[in-house]
Amino acid sequence: MSIVYFLFAQTLLFAIPLMIVALGGMFSERSGVVNLALEGIMIIGGFAGVFYLNYMQSNDILHGLPLLLTGLLISGIVGIVFSMLHAFAAIHLSADQTISGTALNMLAPALGIFIAKTVQDGMQNVSFTNEFRISEVPGLSSIPVLGDLFFKNCYFTTFLGIAILIISWYFLMKTKTGLRIRSCGENPQAADAAGISVYKIRYLGVGISGFLAGMGGLIYILPISTEFTCTVAGYGFLALAVLIFGNWAPLRIASAAFFFGFMKTLSYTYNSVPLLAKMSLPDTTYKLIPYVATLILLAFTSKNSAAPRADGVPYDKSKR
């Protein structure tokens, strides 16, 4: 059972940021804007969050959960600001959304490295101290099975991710604003005729996307390293695959994220899995597991995916 607990705990660490970023992409695309910039937003949000952690810890200003929460907030806000570049190009300038997103993906790591080297006298990596792992949650960690799975050697971000999933589902499916977001992604002309500002709703969708992707960048880096090098190893693109495989629906996105999170876990912890360890394959082969699984699943499922009808189509009032 110890190997099961270990694999589950590691899967959570990979799946939670993947799910949060994919949910962010869902809000953008449900409003009608394709957000290929998730990778870049993760990078710039993660960079801002780690830089904030570094500053606070170095000057002994803030520690523990308050530091983590404010760091996540900083990452989310920077993610919003960065995503607005994409929103302005896609919504007001009617630019090609693929090119706009790609441009931001290229800009983010270069901007992060430039800022880091400028502020740190030529040093590219931004380091921090990981003081956020919870060895056990008092009381809850003693619950049979669940205590070992969820409440030992865990991170607060795991519970935050589950809360974000529930809130995202309720907000998108059960609220008036969520209905407006969905209508602008399906039939913006009809939404406009009903008095809904398509531009405002699409800005809102991209803004939510930026906030969640920015937070996801910091959540991704926390458990795997103590320094940030302005890369998230293609996680933003993997989140897009999760979004498509999850058919733009919150609960299906969560299921897809946990599947890909498990594949990612196998690629990193294969030495701890007897069956995989005995194969003695090159390290690179194991690292390819999540990406090969992504290609295979998308090849068989993407044709059945139903993207919002107006996804990626700039809104034109004259076509009403």
Residue, then its C-alpha position, 0 to 999 in steps of 0.5 A: m500500500s505504501i507505493v499506492y499512497f506515494l503514487f497518489a500523493q505525487t499525482l496530486l502534486f502534478a494534477i492540481p496545477l494542471m487542472i487549475v490551468a485547464l480550468g482557466g483555459m476553459f473560461s477563456e474558450r467558453s467566452g469565445v477566445v482561444n488562449l494558447a498563451l497559458e504556457g506564457i501566463m504560467i511562466i510569468g505568474g510563477f516568476a512573479g510569485v517566486f520573486y515575491l517569495n524570495y523577497m519576503q523570505s530574504n527580508d524575513i517579512l512574512h512566512g508560512l500560509p500568509l506568505l503562500l496565499t499572498g504569493l498566489l494572489i500576486s501570481g494571479i494578478v500578474g497573470i491577469v495583467f499579462s493575459m490582458l495583452h492577449a485579450f486586447a489583441a484578440i477582442h479589440l484588434s480582432a487579431d489571429q488568436t493563435i499568433s497572439g497567444t504564441a507571441l506571449n509564450m515567447l515573450a514570457p520566458a525572455l521577460g522573466i530572465f531579463i528581469a531576473k538578471t537585471v535585479q539579481d546582477g546577472m543571476q537567472n534563477v530565482s530561489f526560495t525556501n520551501e516552507f509550505r509542505i504540511s507533514e500532517v493535518p492534526g486530526l484529519s491525518s488519523i482518518p483511515v486511508l483518507g488520512d494517508l492519501f490527503f492529509k499527510n505530506c501535503y500542500f495547502t494548494t491541493f485543497l485550494g485546487i479542489a475548491i477552485l474546481i467546485i467554484s468553477w463548476y458552480f460559477l459556470m453552470k449555475t450563475k447568470t454570469g456563467l450563462r453569459i460566458r457560455s452564450c458568448g462562446e456559442n452565439p455571441q450575436a444572440a447574446d448581443a441581441a439580448g443586451i449582453s456586452v460580448y466584449k466585456i464578457r470575453y475580457l472577463g473570461v480571459g481575465i479569469s483564465g489569466f488569474l488561474a493560469g498565473m496561480g497555476g504557475l506558482i502551484y506547479i513550481l512549489p513542490i518540485s523545486t526551490e528555484f525558478t528558471c522561467t520554464v514550466a516544462g510545457y505544462g501550459f500546452l499539456a493543460l490545453a490538451v486536458l481542456i480538449f480531452g475534458n470537452w470544456a467541462p469542469l468535471r471532465i477536465a478534472s478527470a483528464a487532469f488526474f489521468f495526465g497527472f498520473m502519467k506525469t508521476l510515472s515519468y518522474t518516479y519510475n524507479s519507485v515502480p518495480l514493473l517500470a524499473k525492471m524495464s531498464l529503459p533510457d530516462t528519456t523514454y520515461k520522460l516521454i510518457p505523459y506527452v505520448a499519452t496525450l497524443i494517443l488520447l487526443a488522436f482517438t478523442s479529439k474528433n468527438s470533442a465539441a468546442p464552443r461554436a464561436d471559439g476563436v472567432p473575433y466578434d463582429k457586430s455587423k454579422r448579427 
